[in-house]
Structure formats: structure tokens, C-alpha cells
Amino acid sequence: MPTLNWIGKDKVVNHHHEVPFRVLEHKYGFRADDERDTSETKSGNKIIHGDNLDNVLYWHRNPERGRGFCINGFINHYPNFIVRMKSGRIVVIETKGKQLKNDDSKEKLELGKAWARKAGDNYRYFMAFKQDPLDGAVSIERLLQIMESL
């Protein structure tokens, strides 16, 4: 079988091994009442720790309605994050605050779990709450523990 070769192929094919990375630090914040204020909020945002996991290749913030990855079903669901693990697995994550523990979240969780079952072993879906998750969902801390093992 023929092989395609070109000048610099090795650099292109292996470039991802050379890309530098560093552990992220939470050095900023966001305040809805003053968007210009980016000082530390002491929010305890845990999701940034997921980017620091050694087995995460990259995180992608999924665009909102109509522009990103959508799980189609009895509702259209655009999860918040798509994560590629170094193992090759794809993890799809929907994050929620306590105030969003409602029927819409239950439907999204049901649809996401059904998608993951149908998609196969290399795909995972999680709905993560900062605290007090719905049945079938996880806390942010638990999500990070699970992702460490993927």
C-alpha cells in the first residue's frame, strides 16, 4: 500500500508531543455586576482543576444553541464541555448550579446517558453539580476523580 510522505511530515505528525503545557492557576474571576473586574473571586471554582489532570489532552467549551455539538433527542441538548482524554476517550460534560436542579436538567441527564450508552465505550457523559446533584448526576469533585481514572 502506498505511503504519503512530504517534507516536514514528522514535525506535523508528532507536533502534539512538543506542545508545552503548564499547570493552571486560578488568577482571575468574573463578576456579573462588573465585567471589568477580573480580580480573584474566591469562588472555589473546581472545573479549572480538570484542566490540570495529567490524562486530559484538551478541553473544548461547546458553543451554545445552534453552533456546537448537539445531542439530538426528545430535546436538543448542547453540553457545556467536550474533553479529549489521552486514552482517546471523549467525555461530554454538562455543569449545573443548584438552582438548575429541575425537570429540564433531568431530561438532559436522561438524554446524555442514553447517548453515551449508544455511542460506545470510548464516550462518557456526565452532568456535574457544584453540590447536591440530581440522582444519576455527580458532584464536580466526583467528576474530577472519575476523570483521573479515564
Wavefront OBJ file of the C-alpha trace (Angstrom):
o trace
v 0.000 0.000 0.000
v 1.424 3.424 -0.910
v 2.515 5.780 1.868
v 2.102 9.529 1.641
v 5.289 11.378 2.543
v 6.153 15.057 2.389
v 8.923 17.322 3.636
v 8.357 18.013 7.328
v 5.801 15.206 7.796
v 7.478 14.031 11.012
v 7.166 17.518 12.508
v 3.462 17.716 11.662
v 2.572 14.189 12.773
v 4.455 14.473 16.088
v 3.880 18.157 16.847
v 1.443 17.420 19.685
v 4.330 15.816 21.622
v 6.230 19.111 21.555
v 3.463 21.475 22.631
v 4.335 22.898 26.049
v 1.851 22.826 28.896
v 1.728 24.069 32.443
v -0.450 23.653 35.489
v -3.075 26.360 35.508
v -3.611 28.624 38.459
v -6.861 30.395 39.223
v -5.685 34.001 38.876
v -8.881 35.705 37.831
v -12.577 35.893 38.499
v -15.796 37.088 36.959
v -18.467 39.266 38.439
v -21.761 39.679 36.603
v -22.312 43.085 38.217
v -18.946 44.455 36.919
v -17.471 42.581 33.945
v -14.315 44.741 34.032
v -13.415 43.433 37.491
v -11.349 40.267 36.961
v -9.866 40.010 40.439
v -9.955 36.692 42.340
v -13.494 35.888 43.482
v -12.612 33.083 45.913
v -15.410 31.166 44.193
v -13.759 27.799 44.708
v -14.254 27.012 41.013
v -13.300 23.343 40.732
v -13.702 22.862 36.987
v -10.352 24.563 36.350
v -8.716 21.654 38.199
v -9.903 19.344 35.431
v -7.599 21.109 33.009
v -4.734 20.245 35.333
v -5.326 16.493 35.130
v -2.360 14.725 33.530
v -4.567 12.470 31.407
v -6.526 15.333 29.747
v -5.377 16.106 26.215
v -7.649 19.141 25.834
v -10.925 20.762 26.918
v -13.303 22.425 24.486
v -16.067 24.821 25.522
v -19.023 23.725 23.422
v -20.782 26.706 21.807
v -24.397 27.337 22.684
v -27.552 26.543 20.774
v -27.223 26.005 17.062
v -23.441 26.380 16.842
v -21.924 23.430 18.693
v -22.154 19.715 19.340
v -25.769 18.758 19.996
v -27.246 15.576 21.403
v -30.486 15.267 19.451
v -33.414 13.502 21.021
v -36.716 14.430 22.586
v -34.913 17.744 23.294
v -31.802 19.288 21.732
v -29.029 19.318 24.305
v -25.795 21.318 23.911
v -23.490 20.133 26.737
v -21.034 22.684 28.177
v -17.717 20.895 27.649
v -16.150 18.256 25.419
v -12.947 16.758 26.820
v -10.488 14.575 24.918
v -8.543 12.249 27.196
v -5.055 10.984 26.343
v -6.562 7.480 26.361
v -8.670 8.504 23.350
v -11.937 8.697 25.280
v -14.290 11.614 24.789
v -16.004 12.982 27.893
v -19.047 15.231 27.450
v -19.920 17.348 30.483
v -22.940 19.436 31.429
v -22.345 21.601 34.502
v -25.176 22.874 36.681
v -25.712 25.101 39.664
v -28.085 24.129 42.468
v -30.753 26.493 41.111
v -30.854 24.428 37.886
v -31.867 21.183 39.584
v -35.144 20.916 37.676
v -37.090 18.916 35.065
v -35.018 20.353 32.199
v -31.856 19.056 33.875
v -33.459 15.651 34.420
v -34.337 15.424 30.709
v -30.815 16.440 29.663
v -29.311 13.868 32.038
v -31.539 11.131 30.663
v -30.701 12.072 27.073
v -26.975 12.348 27.783
v -26.830 8.935 29.470
v -28.747 7.377 26.548
v -26.319 8.985 24.078
v -23.296 7.623 25.979
v -24.749 4.089 26.016
v -25.362 4.212 22.259
v -22.054 5.929 21.399
v -19.878 3.162 22.831
v -17.153 2.517 25.363
v -14.942 5.443 24.332
v -17.611 8.011 25.190
v -18.826 9.245 28.569
v -21.485 11.734 29.616
v -21.652 13.437 32.993
v -23.879 16.058 34.498
v -21.994 17.708 37.333
v -23.343 19.923 40.097
v -21.267 22.045 42.443
v -23.246 20.459 45.271
v -26.316 18.319 45.848
v -26.505 16.602 42.422
v -29.608 15.042 40.887
v -29.917 11.256 41.021
v -27.615 9.957 38.285
v -25.512 13.135 38.229
v -22.246 13.706 40.125
v -20.569 16.455 42.114
v -17.707 18.379 40.474
v -15.280 16.743 42.919
v -16.521 13.251 41.979
v -16.339 14.094 38.266
v -12.671 15.041 38.641
v -11.979 11.764 40.476
v -13.659 9.783 37.696
v -11.767 11.670 35.003
v -8.452 10.876 36.706
v -9.183 7.183 36.104
v -10.081 7.567 32.414
l 1 2 3 4 5 6 7 8 9 10 11 12 13 14 15 16 17 18 19 20 21 22 23 24 25 26 27 28 29 30 31 32 33 34 35 36 37 38 39 40 41 42 43 44 45 46 47 48 49 50 51 52 53 54 55 56 57 58 59 60 61 62 63 64 65 66 67 68 69 70 71 72 73 74 75 76 77 78 79 80 81 82 83 84 85 86 87 88 89 90 91 92 93 94 95 96 97 98 99 100 101 102 103 104 105 106 107 108 109 110 111 112 113 114 115 116 117 118 119 120 121 122 123 124 125 126 127 128 129 130 131 132 133 134 135 136 137 138 139 140 141 142 143 144 145 146 147 148 149 150
